[in-house]
Amino acid sequence: MSSYDLYSTPVPTETWNVPMAGDARFTWEYDEGRDRLLNLYQKGKDKQWDAAKRIDWDLEVDPINVAGLPDNFNPLVGSDIWDKMSQKERDEFGRHQGSWLFSQFLHGEQGALNVSARIVQSVPDLDSKFYAATQTMDEARHVELYAKFVHEKIGMYYPINQDLAKLLAESLEDSRWDLPYLGMQVLIEGLALAAFGLYRDMSTNPLVKQLLAYVMQDEARHVAFGRLALKDYYAQLTDKERAEREEFVVEGCYLMRDRFKGREVFEQLNMPVDKCMEYVDNSDMYTLYQSLLFSRIVPCVRDVGLWGDKVKAAYADMGVLDNAKADLEALMRQDEEIAEKVDEEKYAAELAARKTEVDEAIALGAE
């Protein structure tokens, strides 16, 4: 069955064509490179994995509550809207929420696939081209993984969120080589990394926890790549050039904040949209969620040097300025360690299963 047949709302069957400006840059310097970036490139090669083989696709998923989240994660629980809904309506809402969320993860990864390929072309130095090439492979794997998950485990797609689409287009359309970095590696990937982490830690579904752990291991490297590549370059910018990048950051962060409110679900199900959005905006869970979503972006923006008054004022307005104090490297290490622990647990389970098979074979032979 075609993906087009599974969309909650019909989407165009032709491709979405985003015009791109700027140069494809070649360099004839093959020997020099930044050690930290080359080390990251080596890690990118070492950490490649196969989504078809690494993930336990036989694990079951409840399409009504895909991640197995507690009720208090739903901002409508306790509202008069929720109280009036039948169980069938609540189940349908849960299915649409899961479809919408993982569809946005999927579309974001396709955006990352295109932007990372763009970075290979446009970045001037070879060490960055090397790493961006490994990221392009990572993003292809993530698209494969999320597409399979949405298609087989949920059975319904949502169209791309328009805030995400706008930021993707702006990241690709600009002729300056650093804007795809800033839009994708810092803003879109930073937000995705935090969202993945929240659902990885809150989910009670083993398949969801597993696939998010592996994706986050890759994403942590991608955000580190953006930091390394942009930090030195932004230190050389004029005040005017820096102000332009900070304006881009502010606009992009507001777009990314609104991206995860789920308005499209309320619209699709003909629910009272404005009242539902009011519950979302005022829920304790969403306030916490929003703060956590910016846990990677804010310290990264500060670290690359885009820390002017306009950026700080925007983060204060969003209530996320305190995230500037976060230890980004510690968060990244945690993401890698969790994925490694999943590997260890899977390996231990496989060994135990093999031992059981051997013991059963020996017992049969003894009979």
Disulfide bonds with the S-S distance in Angstrom:
none
